[in-house]
Each structure stands twice: as C-alpha cells, then as structure tokens.
Amino acid sequence: MRLVFDAEACVGHGRCYALAPELFDADDQGHCVVLVEVVDAAQADRARQAVNNCPEEAIRLDP
C-alpha cells in the first residue's frame, strides 16, 4: 500500500504524526511530512488509523 498526501488540504492538526510517528512527522509549521510512502503489512493498521483520523482527509492509502 502507498500513502498519498495532499499538502494543500493539511492544516496541521497533527493526528497523523501523533498516531503513527514512524510513518509521519511535522514540518516547521506543524503540517504533515510523510516519512514512509510504501507501507508494509506491519505498518498497515497504524497507517489506516492515521488516515481515518485526519479531519481534512489529507492522507489516504492506495493499494
């Protein structure tokens, strides 16, 4: 699976990097930075949790 991020939709709530710090980080303004684009099976649940908790739907998982 691949994480896809829409930087223009992100306003920096920080839920993604709070829930999955191994997959996401923050830039200087608190907006999401994707650390891992290709998610393996061990990371899939954490990635889904971050995707499902993004208020702006700025991240998604593609097969």
C-alpha positions, -999 to 999 in steps of 0.1 A, spaced: 0 0 0 11 36 -7 4 66 15 -8 96 -6 -7 130 10 -25 162 -1 -3 190 13 -28 217 3 -56 200 24 -35 197 55 -39 224 82 -17 208 108 -39 191 134 -11 166 139 -32 135 144 -12 116 118 22 120 134 7 116 169 -8 83 160 19 70 137 52 87 143 71 60 124 51 70 92 47 108 96 65 138 110 58 175 111 74 204 93 82 238 109 45 249 107 31 216 121 20 202 88 24 166 79 55 152 63 52 116 51 83 96 62 73 63 46 54 62 12 52 25 8 35 9 39 42 -28 46 18 -52 64 33 -44 98 25 -7 94 -9 -10 77 -30 -8 109 -12 23 121 -15 39 86 -52 32 85 -57 47 119 -39 79 109 -59 81 76 -92 76 94 -84 103 120 -73 131 96 -101 157 98 -93 171 63 -89 137 47 -55 149 35 -40 114 35 -52 82 20 -40 47 14 -38 34 -22 -34 -3 -29 
